[in-house]
Amino acid sequence: MFTIEHRFDATVITLIDEGSRALCEDATVRAGEDRITLEQLDPETDTVMRIELSLAQARDLAAALDLPEGSYRLGPKT
């Protein structure tokens, strides 16, 4: 399950883990003008872990999800 909120400065997507297996904490993806931030609570330390990706890194990650093992460089959009 997930939710989407459009805020003034970003679009916020919250990924909610569901199911009968061991569940992970909710993950929040905040897409801003120049970066994407992923946040998730670490229950062992009770702190929020944060990763920031540039838009180019996020684009590469999205492309990598559908590619086989290897090394790639994306070219400009045509």
DOSEMAR-449915 format. One record per residue (C-alpha): residue in three letters; y, x, z. Coordinates in steps of 0.02 Angstrom, whole numbers, padded with zeros to 5 digits, always signed. Last residue first. Layout:
<nutors>
alaYXZ;...
</nutors>
This chain:
<nutors>
thr+00613+00792-01376;lys+00603+00837-01192;pro+00618+01022-01157;gly+00457+01122-01137;leu+00332+01114-00996;arg+00251+01276-00944;tyr+00065+01275-00906;ser-00070+01376-00819;gly-00247+01308-00812;glu-00361+01176-00735;pro-00357+01010-00829;leu-00199+00904-00842;asp-00157+00729-00780;leu-00091+00769-00606;ala-00003+00923-00676;ala+00124+00816-00770;ala+00184+00731-00611;leu+00192+00899-00521;asp+00293+00977-00663;arg+00418+00833-00658;ala+00432+00851-00469;gln+00464+01037-00487;ala+00599+01004-00617;leu+00679+00873-00503;ser+00688+01004-00367;leu+00562+00980-00228;glu+00595+00968-00042;ile+00454+00967+00085;arg+00474+00897+00261;met+00358+00887+00412;val+00417+00765+00545;thr+00372+00820+00720;asp+00252+00745+00847;thr+00159+00911+00856;glu-00019+00844+00833;pro+00039+00681+00751;asp+00125+00774+00608;leu+00243+00642+00540;gln+00265+00643+00351;glu+00414+00677+00240;leu+00430+00710+00053;thr+00603+00748-00018;ile+00647+00737-00202;arg+00798+00828-00268;asp+00960+00817-00370;glu+01015+00636-00368;gly+00897+00578-00234;ala+00714+00524-00231;arg+00653+00502-00051;val+00464+00500-00034;thr+00399+00445+00136;ala+00220+00471+00194;asp+00140+00357+00323;glu+00022+00448+00441;cys-00153+00484+00378;leu-00301+00370+00409;ala-00478+00416+00458;arg-00588+00298+00358;ser-00580+00107+00364;gly-00438+00083+00243;glu-00252+00093+00225;asp-00129+00238+00208;ile+00050+00178+00188;leu+00157+00267+00058;thr+00343+00239+00086;ile+00456+00252-00067;val+00642+00278-00043;thr+00765+00275-00189;ala+00919+00376-00148;asp+01106+00382-00110;phe+01153+00199-00090;arg+00978+00138-00050;his+00844+00064-00161;glu+00690+00027-00058;ile+00510+00035-00119;thr+00357-00003-00013;phe+00178+00058-00028;met+00000+00000+00000;
</nutors>
